[in-house]
Amino acid sequence: MIINKQDFNVNGLTYTVRSAVDKDALALSELRLQIDGETENLDREKGEGFIDASGFEQLIQSDTENKRNLFLVAVVYDRIVGFSRCEGNHLLRSSHKVEFGICVLKEFWGFHMGKNLLMESVSWADTNGITKITLNVLETNEKAIKLYTKLGFEVEGILKKDKILSDGLYYNTIVMGRFLHKS
């Protein structure tokens, strides 16, 4: 699905949140690889689960055509610096929900890009008949958990000892969800 682009100015930085398009594929492939090496908050080590440009082209095309999917990018001066995806399910019993995932380059943390990508996704979901958004977050990612809670997400469960980080220790994954209550 496609949304209208939105411009933001946060802490002196102007950026745009818009739907991903085919020409973004190579930049997204390179960006994802870089972000995976910058943080342990994501599921992958750098280079794992690599998606090349053609793989991103397929994702973008599929997400554009599927009314239950949304692929957004955050752009600063024509440079993609973050992205998010909402992925729905074709099964009837799960058709009311999407799973949200996000990543932003570390140098752009603190400019509310994650928040604005999420808020655009929530707005899209609320206006397109999607009543539940789910996400997974590492227990140590306290800033993200605080943001998700502030935006109406609740803890639905904990996957115990779900990840092994570079310190060799096990960490829990928190499963969170936001449900649109219809009046």
Long-range contacts (C-beta under 8 A, 24 or more apart in sequence): 1-63, 1-64, 1-66, 1-67, 1-68, 1-69, 1-70, 1-124, 1-128, 2-64, 3-70, 3-72, 3-120, 3-124, 6-116, 6-120, 8-112, 8-116, 10-111, 10-112, 10-113, 10-116, 11-110, 11-111, 13-76, 13-108, 13-111, 14-76, 15-74, 15-75, 15-76, 15-81, 15-111, 15-113, 16-74, 16-75, 17-72, 17-73, 17-74, 17-75, 17-113, 17-116, 17-117, 17-120, 18-72, 18-73, 18-75, 19-64, 19-70, 19-71, 19-72, 19-73, 20-56, 20-60, 20-63, 20-64, 20-71, 20-72, 20-73, 20-83, 21-60, 22-57, 22-60, 22-61, 24-56, 24-60, 24-73, 24-80, 25-53, 25-54, 25-55, 25-56, 25-57, 25-60, 26-53, 26-56, 27-79, 27-80, 28-53, 28-56, 28-60, 28-73, 28-80, 28-83, 29-53, 29-55, 29-56, 31-80, 31-81, 31-82, 31-83, 31-103, 31-105, 32-83, 32-103, 34-105, 35-103, 35-104, 35-105, 35-106, 36-103, 38-105, 38-106, 39-106, 40-138, 40-165, 40-166, 41-137, 41-138, 41-140, 41-141, 41-144, 42-103, 43-163, 59-85, 63-87, 67-128, 68-95, 68-98, 68-130, 69-98, 70-98, 70-121, 70-124, 70-125, 72-117, 72-120, 72-121, 74-104, 74-108, 74-113, 74-116, 74-117, 76-108, 81-105, 81-107, 81-108, 81-113, 82-108, 82-113, 82-114, 82-117, 83-117, 84-114, 84-117, 84-118, 84-121, 86-121, 86-124, 86-125, 86-130, 86-133, 88-130, 96-129, 96-130, 96-131, 96-132, 97-130, 97-131, 97-132, 97-133, 97-134, 97-177, 98-125, 98-130, 98-132, 98-133, 98-134, 99-133, 99-134, 99-135, 100-133, 100-134, 100-135, 101-135, 114-144, 114-147, 115-147, 115-151, 118-147, 118-148, 118-151, 119-151, 122-151, 122-152, 122-178, 125-180, 126-180, 130-180, 131-179, 131-180, 131-182, 132-177, 132-178, 132-179, 132-180, 133-177, 133-178, 134-175, 134-176, 134-177, 135-175, 135-176, 135-177, 136-173, 136-174, 136-175, 136-176, 137-173, 137-174, 137-176, 138-163, 138-171, 138-172, 138-173, 138-174, 139-171, 139-172, 139-173, 139-174, 140-171, 145-174, 145-176, 148-176, 148-178, 149-176, 151-178, 152-178, 153-177, 153-178, 154-178
